[in-house]
Amino acid sequence: MSEGKRRTAGRPAGSGKNTSGHSQSLVRGLNLLERLAASPGGLALSEVAEQADLAPSTTHRLLQALQSQGFVTQDSELGVWKIDVKTFRIGNSFLEARDFVATSRPFLRRLTAQTGETANLGVRDNGTAVFLAQSESPQMMRMITRLGSRAPLHASGIGKALMAWLPSDEFERILDERGLARVTENTLHTPEALREGLAEIRRQGFACDREEHAIGLHCVAACIHDEHGIPLAAISVSGPKARIPEERLAELGALVRDTAAEITARLGGRVPTTRESVAEA
């Protein structure tokens, strides 16, 4: 084999200068999917282009390519673009592949049956909590969180439940990078108040969100841990303050804490002791 052939052996046809172009198109296409996934009602071409910071012509070409593969669709009446079934299947396969999601679902349904309120499952994605599963309350007025939506760690029950057991260096990194933006007047927006709140979470085993993310909404949450005691996910029960008043938080918090411990045990994890607290430093 000649020197020239040896250099190119095993490389796909067309690799070289064009690779970066293909990669750029792939990244741009994935970015468009993210924009559409965050907008259940769909987006007009101009809106997608503006959000992605792309020319409308480029955006339209990418959307057509995604449409041809079944990832997006265009509403024939409104003209807006939306994610299609193949995108949903890929996202759903991720959820099913993570055992803790499938394992937690019956426990979420049980919590809803026990409390009459909406139960959620969420994970940490860097400085935010992402909601992955939900059991809706049968009440007409109820808390509904769109799956895939995010909330700040410091300003949500699930977020604080996860944050309470983070390694100290990770906790400090998030604090430095994300800050403590005030979502409502009740949000813990100073490091001192947050550290005090997280210490209480570790002592009692559950977190309380007292209108810290949304006015009129109360929530209790507890962490699910892996085999090392590291936060894996968190579950919560949330509803209107009128149905979850202050005097009911402890009762529901204990129920959610015990349920999270059951899920942890089912997954082969362990609940760490307060002495193993990591965010106090």
Backbone bond lengths (Angstrom), bond angles and torsions (degrees), N, CA, C in turn:
res aa  C-N    CA-C-N  psi(-1)  N-CA   C-N-CA  omega(-1)  CA-C   N-CA-C  phi
1 M - - - 1.477 - - 1.518 108.92 -
2 S 1.332 116.95 136.23 1.451 120.59 -178.80 1.512 110.75 -73.93
3 E 1.357 114.94 164.80 1.471 120.37 179.61 1.506 111.46 -59.36
4 G 1.331 117.34 -40.89 1.462 121.36 -179.00 1.501 111.50 -64.85
5 K 1.363 117.39 -40.89 1.451 120.56 -179.59 1.513 111.34 -68.60
6 R 1.367 115.45 -37.37 1.469 118.63 179.22 1.515 111.38 -61.15
7 R 1.334 117.81 -35.89 1.463 121.14 -177.83 1.515 112.01 -68.04
8 T 1.334 117.92 -29.70 1.460 119.71 -174.44 1.516 112.98 -105.17
9 A 1.328 117.26 -3.96 1.467 119.51 -177.87 1.512 110.25 -61.81
10 G 1.346 116.49 135.92 1.460 121.34 176.97 1.506 113.72 84.69
11 R 1.321 119.02 -5.86 1.464 120.94 178.98 1.516 109.27 -93.06
12 P 1.320 118.35 142.09 1.461 120.86 -179.01 1.512 111.75 -67.25
13 A 1.309 114.73 149.82 1.466 119.65 178.04 1.510 109.88 -58.31
14 G 1.324 115.64 137.14 1.455 119.99 177.58 1.507 113.59 86.25
15 S 1.366 117.48 2.00 1.458 117.96 178.13 1.515 108.59 -73.26
16 G 1.298 116.42 161.32 1.459 120.42 -176.93 1.499 109.38 125.30
17 K 1.310 117.20 -130.96 1.454 120.95 -175.94 1.519 112.66 -62.85
18 N 1.347 117.51 -30.32 1.460 120.04 -176.83 1.519 112.93 -75.66
19 T 1.351 117.75 -16.89 1.462 120.50 -175.76 1.514 111.72 -58.90
20 S 1.339 115.84 -44.07 1.459 118.29 -178.26 1.517 110.80 -63.40
21 G 1.342 116.64 -34.56 1.453 120.04 177.97 1.512 111.75 -65.24
22 H 1.357 116.18 -42.79 1.459 120.26 177.55 1.520 110.12 -63.34
23 S 1.330 116.49 -42.24 1.459 120.30 179.98 1.521 110.92 -62.92
24 Q 1.321 116.37 -40.81 1.462 120.43 179.18 1.519 110.66 -63.02
25 S 1.324 117.35 -41.79 1.464 120.56 178.59 1.523 110.58 -64.55
26 L 1.336 116.14 -39.63 1.464 119.78 179.08 1.523 110.41 -63.25
27 V 1.320 116.43 -46.73 1.472 120.63 179.79 1.522 110.43 -61.75
28 R 1.321 116.42 -42.99 1.464 119.62 179.40 1.532 111.18 -64.06
29 G 1.335 116.19 -41.05 1.461 119.80 178.78 1.527 111.80 -63.48
30 L 1.325 116.64 -42.75 1.466 120.32 178.01 1.522 110.77 -64.76
31 N 1.324 116.13 -35.66 1.461 120.33 177.71 1.523 110.53 -63.50
32 L 1.335 116.63 -39.98 1.466 119.89 177.71 1.529 110.65 -64.00
33 L 1.331 117.04 -39.98 1.466 120.03 177.93 1.516 111.02 -61.05
34 E 1.326 116.34 -40.74 1.465 120.25 178.55 1.525 110.84 -62.14
35 R 1.326 116.23 -43.01 1.478 120.48 -179.55 1.527 110.26 -62.50
36 L 1.327 116.72 -44.50 1.462 120.50 -178.68 1.520 111.41 -69.82
37 A 1.327 116.98 -37.14 1.466 120.22 179.40 1.523 111.05 -63.62
38 A 1.326 116.42 -29.13 1.466 120.61 -179.69 1.529 112.05 -83.48
39 S 1.340 116.90 -1.48 1.466 121.08 -178.72 1.525 109.33 -130.19
40 P 1.346 117.52 84.55 1.467 121.36 -176.42 1.531 113.57 -56.53
41 G 1.322 117.20 -30.16 1.455 120.10 -179.52 1.511 113.96 -79.27
42 G 1.327 116.16 -5.96 1.451 120.58 -179.91 1.520 112.53 91.58
43 L 1.322 115.61 165.91 1.466 121.71 -179.49 1.524 109.41 -134.40
44 A 1.329 114.84 143.60 1.455 119.89 173.17 1.528 108.59 -71.90
45 L 1.314 116.29 159.06 1.464 120.81 -179.89 1.521 111.35 -53.87
46 S 1.315 116.80 -44.91 1.466 120.53 -178.57 1.526 111.51 -62.70
47 E 1.339 116.50 -35.72 1.467 120.60 179.68 1.523 111.01 -69.69
48 V 1.323 116.41 -42.86 1.467 120.23 178.31 1.528 109.53 -61.81
49 A 1.320 116.12 -45.56 1.464 120.75 -178.93 1.522 111.14 -61.41
50 E 1.327 115.89 -42.86 1.467 119.80 -179.13 1.524 110.97 -65.44
51 Q 1.331 116.58 -45.15 1.466 120.03 -178.94 1.529 111.77 -65.67
52 A 1.323 116.73 -36.25 1.462 120.66 -178.67 1.523 112.54 -86.79
53 D 1.343 116.51 -6.19 1.461 122.16 -179.27 1.537 110.71 59.38
54 L 1.344 114.57 46.16 1.460 120.78 179.16 1.524 109.46 -125.48
55 A 1.327 115.78 159.69 1.470 120.20 174.87 1.530 108.48 -68.15
56 P 1.326 117.61 144.60 1.474 119.76 178.72 1.525 112.91 -54.69
57 S 1.333 117.39 -38.27 1.471 120.07 -179.18 1.529 110.73 -64.68
58 T 1.332 116.80 -42.01 1.466 120.69 178.02 1.524 110.59 -65.69
59 T 1.328 114.81 -42.64 1.464 120.07 179.55 1.520 110.95 -60.99
60 H 1.323 116.35 -43.90 1.472 120.73 -179.03 1.532 110.85 -64.38
61 R 1.329 116.89 -40.13 1.464 120.28 179.22 1.531 110.46 -63.32
62 L 1.334 116.65 -43.19 1.463 120.16 179.65 1.524 111.56 -66.87
63 L 1.331 116.72 -40.70 1.459 120.13 179.05 1.533 111.02 -63.87
64 Q 1.313 116.70 -39.10 1.461 119.69 178.56 1.526 111.19 -64.59
65 A 1.335 116.28 -38.43 1.466 120.06 177.63 1.533 110.40 -64.53
66 L 1.345 116.54 -43.21 1.464 120.75 178.20 1.525 111.00 -66.07
67 Q 1.330 116.55 -36.57 1.462 121.04 178.86 1.531 111.13 -65.44
68 S 1.311 116.51 -39.24 1.463 120.14 -179.08 1.522 111.99 -64.11
69 Q 1.333 116.79 -23.41 1.465 121.15 179.49 1.529 112.62 -99.99
70 G 1.336 116.83 3.23 1.459 120.03 176.10 1.514 115.77 84.00
71 F 1.346 117.76 14.46 1.459 120.67 -178.56 1.524 112.52 -87.52
72 V 1.335 117.47 -29.65 1.460 121.38 178.33 1.522 108.86 -135.29
73 T 1.319 114.70 162.64 1.464 119.95 177.61 1.522 108.30 -141.76
74 Q 1.329 116.20 157.26 1.457 120.83 178.62 1.519 109.24 -114.03
75 D 1.323 115.41 127.31 1.459 120.92 177.77 1.521 108.89 -65.61
76 S 1.338 116.82 120.77 1.462 120.54 -174.75 1.522 112.88 -67.54
77 E 1.343 117.48 -26.05 1.464 120.65 -178.68 1.521 112.24 -89.90
78 L 1.334 115.97 -47.87 1.469 119.90 -176.14 1.518 112.84 -88.32
79 G 1.332 116.10 -22.01 1.455 119.35 179.45 1.520 114.35 81.32
80 V 1.327 117.31 1.14 1.464 119.49 -178.21 1.526 109.98 -83.74
81 W 1.333 115.07 157.28 1.458 122.25 179.56 1.525 109.56 -100.74
82 K 1.346 116.24 140.44 1.460 122.09 179.78 1.526 109.37 -138.87
83 I 1.331 115.78 161.47 1.459 118.47 174.41 1.533 108.37 -69.74
84 D 1.330 116.27 150.31 1.454 120.84 -179.35 1.528 110.29 -111.25
85 V 1.311 116.01 -176.60 1.454 122.13 -168.84 1.530 112.75 -61.49
86 K 1.332 118.67 -34.41 1.460 119.41 -176.93 1.531 111.25 -65.89
87 T 1.326 116.74 -36.86 1.466 119.92 176.41 1.522 110.09 -62.99
88 F 1.336 115.98 -41.85 1.459 119.89 178.68 1.529 110.75 -62.71
89 R 1.332 117.10 -42.22 1.464 120.21 -179.22 1.519 111.81 -61.66
90 I 1.326 115.62 -41.37 1.466 119.13 179.54 1.520 110.48 -65.23
91 G 1.335 116.63 -44.85 1.460 119.54 178.29 1.504 111.71 -63.50
92 N 1.331 116.79 -40.17 1.456 120.19 -178.67 1.520 111.40 -68.55
93 S 1.332 117.39 -33.67 1.465 119.86 178.63 1.521 110.72 -64.89
94 F 1.339 116.70 -32.86 1.466 119.76 174.88 1.519 110.56 -62.89
95 L 1.328 115.80 -45.42 1.460 119.23 -179.07 1.522 111.66 -62.01
96 E 1.339 116.63 -44.03 1.453 120.01 -176.97 1.521 111.41 -70.11
97 A 1.336 116.39 -28.08 1.463 119.32 -179.91 1.523 111.60 -72.39
98 R 1.319 116.66 -23.79 1.452 119.89 177.51 1.521 108.84 -87.67
99 D 1.312 116.81 108.08 1.462 121.79 -173.08 1.516 113.20 -55.97
100 F 1.338 116.95 -33.78 1.459 118.09 -174.96 1.530 111.69 -66.28
101 V 1.333 117.13 -26.18 1.463 119.20 178.62 1.523 109.78 -70.01
102 A 1.343 116.25 -51.76 1.460 120.28 179.70 1.523 111.13 -63.34
103 T 1.326 116.77 -39.31 1.469 120.91 -179.80 1.513 111.57 -65.24
104 S 1.310 117.09 -35.35 1.465 121.12 -174.39 1.520 113.63 -78.94
105 R 1.313 117.88 -24.14 1.470 120.15 -173.04 1.530 113.68 -55.73
106 P 1.351 120.29 -48.43 1.473 118.18 179.09 1.522 112.78 -63.04
107 F 1.325 117.03 -29.84 1.461 120.39 178.08 1.529 110.51 -70.81
108 L 1.332 116.68 -35.89 1.464 119.93 176.23 1.523 110.35 -64.23
109 R 1.322 115.53 -43.16 1.472 118.95 178.90 1.537 110.38 -63.65
110 R 1.307 116.53 -38.00 1.464 120.19 178.53 1.530 111.13 -65.00
111 L 1.326 116.40 -41.14 1.463 120.01 178.29 1.527 110.76 -61.73
112 T 1.320 117.01 -41.82 1.461 119.99 178.19 1.523 110.46 -62.98
113 A 1.324 116.95 -41.44 1.471 120.39 178.86 1.520 111.11 -65.04
114 Q 1.327 117.13 -35.45 1.467 121.30 -178.17 1.520 112.52 -77.03
115 T 1.316 117.11 -34.43 1.463 120.83 -171.86 1.523 113.83 -108.19
116 G 1.326 116.99 -22.77 1.459 120.30 -174.97 1.513 112.76 78.80
117 E 1.338 116.58 7.89 1.462 120.23 -176.72 1.528 111.26 -118.63
118 T 1.320 115.48 168.68 1.458 121.67 -179.97 1.528 110.59 -71.96
119 A 1.333 115.92 135.40 1.463 121.89 176.53 1.525 109.07 -114.49
120 N 1.320 116.66 138.84 1.463 121.97 -175.98 1.519 111.59 -127.03
121 L 1.327 114.62 157.49 1.463 122.38 171.12 1.510 107.69 -126.41
122 G 1.334 116.78 133.00 1.456 120.11 179.67 1.512 111.77 -142.54
123 V 1.318 115.39 162.19 1.457 122.03 177.76 1.521 108.67 -128.95
124 R 1.314 115.07 168.67 1.459 120.55 176.85 1.513 109.69 -93.97
125 D 1.310 116.04 131.89 1.461 121.97 171.10 1.519 106.40 -124.30
126 N 1.321 114.57 92.89 1.461 122.62 -174.87 1.526 109.89 58.02
127 G 1.320 118.59 -112.14 1.461 120.08 -175.08 1.504 114.76 -97.32
128 T 1.336 118.01 14.70 1.458 119.97 -179.53 1.529 110.64 -132.64
129 A 1.327 114.97 159.71 1.454 121.09 172.21 1.524 107.67 -99.22
130 V 1.324 117.21 133.98 1.459 122.68 -179.55 1.525 108.57 -115.41
131 F 1.317 117.25 129.49 1.460 121.93 -177.21 1.528 110.19 -88.98
132 L 1.352 115.84 125.93 1.459 121.38 -174.15 1.521 114.49 -111.25
133 A 1.310 118.17 -26.95 1.471 120.45 -177.34 1.517 108.83 -150.04
134 Q 1.336 115.25 156.42 1.464 119.68 -175.32 1.527 110.82 -155.25
135 S 1.318 115.18 143.96 1.459 122.42 170.05 1.523 106.29 -118.47
136 E 1.322 117.00 112.59 1.460 120.80 -172.11 1.521 112.83 -77.01
137 S 1.311 115.01 144.55 1.462 121.74 174.29 1.528 109.77 -67.69
138 P 1.330 117.41 144.13 1.464 119.20 176.28 1.525 113.08 -77.32
139 Q 1.341 116.57 -8.24 1.461 120.53 -178.69 1.533 111.04 -66.15
140 M 1.316 116.16 147.82 1.459 120.01 178.51 1.529 110.65 -63.49
141 M 1.336 116.95 -43.62 1.465 121.15 175.58 1.523 106.79 -96.91
142 R 1.322 116.28 109.93 1.450 119.93 -174.18 1.517 110.76 -146.08
143 M 1.319 113.58 164.55 1.453 121.09 178.28 1.527 108.72 -88.14
144 I 1.346 117.22 123.60 1.457 121.52 176.37 1.527 108.04 -127.75
145 T 1.319 115.54 125.17 1.459 121.29 178.20 1.518 108.66 -114.42
146 R 1.312 116.85 127.04 1.457 120.02 179.56 1.520 109.74 -66.44
147 L 1.337 116.73 129.42 1.451 120.78 179.49 1.520 110.10 -61.34
148 G 1.315 115.25 134.20 1.458 120.84 -176.07 1.512 113.37 95.08
149 S 1.337 116.34 -10.78 1.469 119.22 178.67 1.524 109.94 -74.68
150 R 1.312 115.56 163.41 1.461 121.63 -172.99 1.523 111.30 -125.31
151 A 1.321 114.18 156.59 1.462 121.15 174.65 1.526 107.95 -143.65
152 P 1.327 118.10 147.84 1.465 119.50 177.99 1.529 110.55 -60.82
153 L 1.315 116.95 142.04 1.464 120.23 179.82 1.523 111.82 -58.37
154 H 1.340 116.80 -41.88 1.461 119.79 -173.23 1.527 112.72 -79.77
155 A 1.335 116.54 -9.22 1.464 119.39 -174.12 1.530 111.57 -123.51
156 S 1.324 116.76 34.72 1.467 120.91 177.51 1.520 108.80 -153.90
157 G 1.328 115.92 151.38 1.457 119.61 -179.91 1.512 112.14 -61.96
158 I 1.330 117.11 -50.44 1.465 120.66 178.45 1.520 110.73 -61.02
159 G 1.319 116.59 -41.49 1.460 120.19 -179.89 1.515 112.62 -61.52
160 K 1.326 117.04 -44.88 1.462 119.87 -179.16 1.523 111.61 -69.75
161 A 1.346 116.52 -35.77 1.461 119.94 177.23 1.530 110.59 -61.20
162 L 1.328 116.64 -38.22 1.464 121.20 177.68 1.528 111.34 -73.29
163 M 1.315 115.63 -42.30 1.452 121.26 -175.45 1.531 112.67 -65.87
164 A 1.315 116.39 -29.75 1.467 120.84 -174.65 1.524 112.93 -62.19
165 W 1.344 116.61 -25.74 1.466 119.49 -174.85 1.519 112.95 -112.65
166 L 1.323 117.75 14.56 1.458 120.45 179.24 1.524 111.18 -71.53
167 P 1.333 117.96 149.19 1.470 119.95 170.46 1.525 109.38 -57.60
168 S 1.320 116.67 145.09 1.465 121.07 -173.14 1.519 112.92 -57.96
169 D 1.354 117.53 -37.74 1.462 118.52 -179.09 1.527 111.40 -67.95
170 E 1.333 116.24 -35.39 1.456 120.22 177.59 1.528 110.87 -69.54
171 F 1.323 115.66 -40.13 1.456 120.95 177.44 1.528 110.43 -59.76
172 E 1.332 116.61 -46.79 1.466 120.61 -178.72 1.525 111.37 -66.58
173 R 1.328 116.75 -36.42 1.463 119.80 179.21 1.527 110.60 -63.28
174 I 1.330 116.22 -45.23 1.461 120.12 179.11 1.520 110.77 -63.02
175 L 1.319 115.32 -40.35 1.463 120.48 179.39 1.521 110.58 -61.11
176 D 1.344 116.32 -43.74 1.466 121.04 -179.29 1.526 111.92 -68.26
177 E 1.334 116.44 -42.29 1.460 120.28 -174.27 1.525 113.13 -79.84
178 R 1.333 116.82 -37.84 1.462 120.97 -172.81 1.519 114.12 -98.27
179 G 1.341 115.87 -29.17 1.454 118.52 -174.83 1.525 110.92 70.30
180 L 1.315 116.05 -170.26 1.466 121.60 -177.56 1.524 109.62 -129.19
181 A 1.302 115.30 67.09 1.463 119.91 -178.90 1.525 110.12 -61.75
182 R 1.312 115.56 140.36 1.463 121.58 -178.89 1.530 109.33 -84.44
183 V 1.343 116.64 114.01 1.451 121.43 -179.92 1.526 110.48 -85.99
184 T 1.324 116.55 -42.33 1.458 122.72 172.14 1.523 107.68 -133.42
185 E 1.317 116.62 176.72 1.467 119.71 179.81 1.525 111.77 -67.28
186 N 1.344 117.57 -14.49 1.459 121.02 -178.92 1.525 113.54 -97.46
187 T 1.334 117.58 -2.86 1.465 120.70 -178.90 1.527 110.78 -63.31
188 L 1.346 115.96 138.34 1.466 120.69 173.60 1.523 107.22 -73.32
189 H 1.309 116.60 104.95 1.461 119.56 -170.35 1.523 114.24 -114.77
190 T 1.321 118.11 9.54 1.467 120.66 173.86 1.526 108.12 -122.82
191 P 1.344 117.92 148.12 1.471 120.42 179.23 1.529 112.42 -56.64
192 E 1.335 116.45 -37.24 1.467 119.83 -178.67 1.529 111.27 -64.81
193 A 1.340 115.84 -46.56 1.463 119.74 -179.74 1.527 110.91 -65.24
194 L 1.337 116.81 -38.89 1.458 120.06 -179.94 1.520 110.99 -66.59
195 R 1.332 116.97 -45.57 1.466 119.50 179.92 1.532 111.06 -61.18
196 E 1.312 116.51 -40.45 1.458 120.42 177.90 1.533 110.28 -63.17
197 G 1.339 115.95 -42.24 1.460 120.10 179.39 1.516 112.07 -65.62
198 L 1.332 117.52 -39.22 1.461 120.75 179.91 1.526 111.22 -69.25
199 A 1.322 116.96 -35.13 1.472 119.83 176.45 1.521 110.51 -63.14
200 E 1.331 117.04 -38.82 1.461 120.71 177.28 1.528 110.74 -65.32
201 I 1.320 116.98 -38.70 1.471 121.10 178.05 1.524 110.20 -60.26
202 R 1.315 116.79 -44.48 1.459 119.72 -179.85 1.527 111.61 -65.49
203 R 1.332 116.46 -35.21 1.474 119.57 -179.83 1.523 111.65 -68.93
204 Q 1.333 116.93 -43.80 1.463 119.29 -174.06 1.527 113.76 -95.81
205 G 1.339 116.53 -14.67 1.458 119.91 175.55 1.517 115.29 88.42
206 F 1.321 118.00 4.17 1.466 120.50 177.96 1.520 109.83 -152.24
207 A 1.327 114.76 158.58 1.463 121.62 -179.94 1.519 109.87 -107.45
208 C 1.319 115.78 149.15 1.468 122.08 175.36 1.527 109.23 -118.78
209 D 1.300 115.63 134.16 1.464 122.19 173.62 1.519 106.39 -112.59
210 R 1.326 115.43 104.93 1.462 122.02 -178.59 1.528 109.30 -100.43
211 E 1.318 115.73 80.26 1.462 122.40 -179.39 1.533 111.77 57.35
212 E 1.332 116.56 33.16 1.458 120.98 -178.58 1.522 112.32 -86.26
213 H 1.334 116.21 -22.43 1.458 120.51 178.75 1.525 111.42 -108.59
214 A 1.318 116.61 -31.32 1.463 120.93 179.85 1.523 109.04 -151.40
215 I 1.297 117.27 130.78 1.460 121.76 179.25 1.536 109.16 -64.10
216 G 1.324 114.95 134.26 1.456 120.56 179.73 1.517 114.11 90.44
217 L 1.337 116.87 -1.34 1.461 121.40 -177.38 1.522 111.01 -117.07
218 H 1.339 116.22 131.09 1.455 122.72 172.71 1.519 109.39 -114.81
219 C 1.322 116.09 151.37 1.457 120.84 -176.48 1.524 109.42 -151.84
220 V 1.331 115.89 144.98 1.469 121.51 169.92 1.514 107.49 -124.91
221 A 1.331 117.10 144.07 1.463 120.47 -174.90 1.517 110.27 -147.36
222 A 1.326 116.21 154.65 1.465 121.60 177.78 1.522 109.25 -144.34
223 C 1.305 115.08 154.30 1.458 122.32 -172.24 1.529 112.46 -90.60
224 I 1.322 115.55 143.43 1.456 124.09 170.05 1.529 106.05 -101.93
225 H 1.332 116.68 130.94 1.470 121.09 -174.12 1.525 111.76 -113.48
226 D 1.335 115.82 152.96 1.464 119.95 175.20 1.527 109.85 -86.63
227 E 1.327 116.31 -170.44 1.458 120.21 -175.67 1.522 113.92 -66.29
228 H 1.330 116.28 -15.83 1.463 120.71 178.60 1.529 112.27 -98.29
229 G 1.326 116.37 0.64 1.457 119.79 -177.39 1.516 112.96 83.72
230 I 1.329 117.02 7.64 1.463 121.98 -179.32 1.531 108.88 -83.69
231 P 1.333 118.81 143.20 1.468 120.97 178.58 1.524 111.86 -57.54
232 L 1.321 115.64 127.33 1.456 122.07 177.71 1.519 109.99 -105.44
233 A 1.317 116.40 -42.49 1.462 123.46 -179.77 1.520 106.72 -164.74
234 A 1.315 116.70 -177.62 1.465 120.99 175.72 1.515 108.90 -148.14
235 I 1.323 115.73 151.54 1.462 121.09 176.60 1.518 108.68 -118.17
236 S 1.316 115.74 157.85 1.464 119.32 -178.68 1.518 110.84 -148.31
237 V 1.312 114.75 161.00 1.463 123.12 168.70 1.518 105.95 -124.32
238 S 1.315 117.33 128.43 1.460 120.38 -176.55 1.513 110.77 -139.37
239 G 1.327 114.97 152.49 1.449 120.30 179.43 1.507 111.53 -175.23
240 P 1.293 117.09 179.95 1.470 120.69 -179.64 1.527 111.26 -60.93
241 K 1.315 114.86 145.20 1.463 120.57 178.50 1.524 111.67 -57.78
242 A 1.321 117.43 -30.05 1.466 121.12 -179.37 1.521 111.60 -63.70
243 R 1.355 117.06 -31.14 1.463 120.61 179.57 1.520 112.41 -98.72
244 I 1.340 116.54 -20.49 1.467 120.79 175.91 1.525 107.63 -121.10
245 P 1.336 117.27 73.24 1.471 120.18 178.90 1.527 110.90 -73.50
246 E 1.297 115.71 173.21 1.463 121.52 -178.01 1.527 112.44 -52.98
247 E 1.342 116.86 -41.98 1.462 120.09 -175.84 1.532 113.12 -70.15
248 R 1.317 118.28 -10.88 1.466 120.97 179.11 1.528 112.69 -98.95
249 L 1.326 117.50 -10.62 1.464 121.05 -175.54 1.525 112.63 -61.67
250 A 1.327 117.60 -43.03 1.464 120.20 -178.09 1.525 111.34 -64.18
251 E 1.325 116.37 -42.35 1.466 120.84 179.91 1.525 111.13 -62.90
252 L 1.333 116.60 -48.53 1.457 120.14 179.77 1.522 111.50 -69.21
253 G 1.330 116.22 -35.96 1.461 119.78 178.93 1.519 111.60 -61.42
254 A 1.337 117.01 -42.51 1.464 120.75 178.87 1.525 110.45 -64.38
255 L 1.325 116.60 -38.99 1.465 120.95 179.30 1.529 110.56 -64.47
256 V 1.321 116.94 -45.30 1.463 121.27 179.46 1.522 110.38 -66.70
257 R 1.325 117.19 -40.88 1.480 121.25 177.95 1.528 110.80 -58.80
258 D 1.328 116.57 -46.95 1.467 120.31 -178.48 1.525 111.21 -67.02
259 T 1.332 116.23 -36.05 1.466 120.08 178.14 1.524 110.62 -67.03
260 A 1.332 116.80 -41.87 1.465 120.69 177.39 1.526 110.74 -61.97
261 A 1.328 116.50 -37.58 1.466 120.42 177.73 1.527 110.81 -65.45
262 E 1.334 117.13 -36.85 1.471 121.06 176.71 1.523 110.63 -62.88
263 I 1.340 115.95 -45.46 1.466 119.97 179.74 1.522 109.79 -64.12
264 T 1.324 116.88 -42.80 1.464 121.43 177.86 1.521 110.36 -56.17
265 A 1.338 116.81 -47.33 1.470 120.98 179.71 1.518 111.06 -63.74
266 R 1.334 117.13 -40.78 1.463 121.39 -179.37 1.535 110.49 -61.53
267 L 1.333 116.08 -33.39 1.465 121.13 -178.30 1.524 112.78 -88.01
268 G 1.328 116.52 0.26 1.455 119.65 -178.94 1.517 113.70 81.00
269 G 1.330 116.96 18.40 1.459 120.65 179.66 1.513 111.54 -92.44
270 R 1.295 115.69 -174.28 1.464 120.63 177.77 1.514 109.71 -143.70
271 V 1.318 115.50 142.98 1.459 121.45 177.51 1.523 108.10 -85.70
272 P 1.328 118.94 121.50 1.467 120.79 -179.13 1.525 111.45 -70.75
273 T 1.315 115.38 159.14 1.466 120.09 176.43 1.524 109.00 -83.71
274 T 1.324 115.63 164.34 1.465 119.81 178.40 1.513 111.62 -60.15
275 R 1.332 116.19 -30.99 1.461 120.06 179.06 1.521 112.84 -63.74
276 E 1.330 115.11 -21.84 1.456 119.50 179.14 1.530 111.57 -87.41
277 S 1.334 116.68 9.69 1.461 119.86 -178.48 1.510 109.72 -54.95
278 V 1.315 115.95 145.10 1.453 119.94 -169.83 1.515 114.23 -122.53
279 A 1.312 118.52 -12.27 1.458 120.06 -174.61 1.518 112.38 -107.40
280 E 1.331 117.31 13.72 1.458 118.81 -177.33 1.513 113.13 -83.73
281 A 1.334 116.25 -23.52 1.456 119.42 -174.14 1.515 111.24 -61.11
